[in-house]
């Protein structure tokens, strides 16, 4: 086994066994173990973003292969799936996000009592619905060659979806 193959296996292994709260430390662990010096710049860029663990699980391989379109598509799909599961909803995409994250919806990150609480909740609703409308739907219906996604846009979009996944982690299911 070459050093590069060993490092790939080690990275994959660390991602699988590292507890969620320590995912941010994967790059540091690798560096201390003398592995990160063998990582190419794009892999290092990926790890420096400190994505939600779901992004690592579903998107790392696609990103590393330079398949930015599909990395973003996978992230948007898994976010949709997890919201759907946590909300116990049969809706999908835009409609799911508009219903679920609304101040009257079933997923709450605030108490939705004050104007600020309601604004935060509405903001998550619109950000999530926008993700479905602007990212998931076009990637589902347009060929990758007609809708290219650059590495920089991919990293930014994965960061955005990572933020939404963290909000979903904090969300509480609340049905009146």
C-alpha positions in Angstrom: 0.0 0.0 0.0 1.3 3.4 -0.9 1.5 6.3 1.5 -1.3 8.1 -0.4 -3.5 5.0 -0.2 -2.8 4.7 3.5 -3.7 8.3 4.1 -6.9 8.0 2.2 -7.9 5.0 4.3 -6.9 6.8 7.5 -8.9 9.8 6.6 -12.0 7.7 5.8 -11.5 5.8 9.1 -11.1 8.9 11.2 -14.3 10.4 9.6 -16.2 7.3 10.5 -15.1 7.0 14.1 -14.7 10.6 15.2 -17.5 11.7 17.4 -19.7 14.5 15.9 -18.5 17.1 18.4 -14.8 16.4 17.5 -15.3 16.4 13.7 -13.7 19.9 13.6 -10.5 18.4 14.9 -10.0 15.8 12.1 -7.5 18.0 10.2 -5.5 18.7 13.5 -5.5 15.0 14.3 -4.2 14.2 10.8 -1.6 16.9 11.0 -0.3 15.6 14.4 -0.2 12.1 12.9 1.9 13.4 10.0 -0.8 12.8 7.4 -2.0 16.2 6.4 1.3 17.1 4.7 0.4 14.4 2.2 -3.1 15.9 1.5 -3.6 17.9 -1.7 -4.7 21.5 -1.4 -8.4 20.7 -2.4 -8.7 18.1 0.4 -7.1 20.5 2.9 -9.6 23.2 1.7 -12.5 20.8 2.3 -11.3 19.9 5.8 -10.6 23.5 6.7 -14.3 24.4 6.2 -15.2 22.3 9.2 -18.4 21.0 7.7 -21.2 19.2 9.5 -20.4 15.5 9.7 -23.2 14.7 7.2 -21.3 16.7 4.5 -18.2 14.7 5.1 -20.1 11.4 4.9 -22.0 12.3 1.7 -19.8 14.7 -0.2 -16.1 14.2 0.5 -15.5 11.6 -2.1 -17.4 13.5 -4.8 -15.5 16.7 -3.9 -12.1 15.0 -3.9 -12.9 13.6 -7.4 -13.7 17.1 -8.6 -17.3 16.3 -9.0 -18.5 19.6 -7.5 -22.0 19.5 -9.2 -22.9 16.2 -7.6 -21.3 17.0 -4.2 -23.7 20.0 -3.9 -26.6 17.9 -5.2 -26.0 15.2 -2.6 -25.7 17.7 0.2 -29.0 19.4 -0.8 -30.8 16.0 -1.1 -29.6 14.8 2.3 -30.7 18.0 3.9 -34.1 17.6 2.3 -34.3 14.0 3.5 -33.3 14.8 7.1 -35.7 17.7 7.4 -38.5 15.5 6.0 -37.7 12.7 8.6 -37.4 15.1 11.6 -40.6 16.9 10.6 -42.4 13.6 10.0 -43.7 15.2 6.8 -44.8 13.7 3.4 -44.0 17.1 1.7 -40.8 17.6 -0.3 -38.5 20.4 -1.4 -39.8 23.9 -1.4 -43.2 23.1 0.1 -41.5 21.0 2.9 -39.3 23.9 3.9 -42.0 26.5 3.8 -44.3 24.4 6.0 -41.8 22.9 8.4 -39.6 25.9 9.2 -42.5 28.5 9.4 -43.1 30.0 12.9 -46.3 27.8 12.8 -44.3 24.8 11.6 -43.2 21.7 13.5 -39.5 22.3 13.6 -38.4 25.1 15.9 -35.0 26.7 16.7 -36.6 29.4 18.7 -39.7 29.7 20.9 -41.3 31.8 18.2 -42.6 34.2 20.9 -40.8 37.4 20.1 -40.5 39.2 16.8 -36.8 38.3 16.7 -37.7 34.6 17.3 -40.2 34.7 14.5 -37.7 36.4 12.2 -35.0 33.8 12.9 -37.6 31.0 12.2 -38.8 32.7 9.0 -35.2 33.2 7.9 -34.5 29.5 8.2 -37.7 28.8 6.3 -36.6 31.1 3.4 -33.0 30.0 3.4 -34.1 26.3 3.3 -36.7 26.9 0.6 -34.2 28.9 -1.4 -31.8 26.0 -1.3 -34.4 23.8 -2.7 -35.5 26.3 -5.4 -32.0 27.6 -6.4 -29.8 24.6 -5.9 -31.5 21.2 -5.5 -34.1 21.6 -8.2 -31.7 22.9 -10.9 -29.2 20.1 -10.1 -32.0 17.6 -10.3 -33.2 18.7 -13.7 -30.2 20.2 -15.5 -27.3 18.2 -16.9 -24.0 18.9 -15.1 -22.4 20.2 -18.3 -25.2 22.9 -18.6 -25.0 24.0 -15.0 -21.4 23.8 -13.9 -20.4 24.4 -10.3 -16.9 25.7 -9.6 -14.8 24.4 -6.7 -15.2 27.8 -4.9 -19.0 27.7 -5.3 -19.1 24.1 -4.2 -17.2 24.9 -1.0 -19.5 27.9 -0.3 -22.6 25.9 -1.0 -21.5 23.0 1.2 -20.7 25.5 4.0 -24.2 27.0 3.6 -25.9 23.5 3.7 -23.6 22.6 6.7 -25.0 25.7 8.5 -28.6 24.5 7.8 -27.7 21.0 9.0 -26.5 22.5 12.3 -29.8 24.4 12.6 -31.6 21.2 12.0 -29.6 19.5 14.7 -30.7 22.2 17.2 -34.3 22.1 16.0 -37.0 20.7 18.2 -40.0 18.9 16.9 -43.1 20.7 18.2 -46.6 19.9 17.0 -49.5 21.8 18.5 
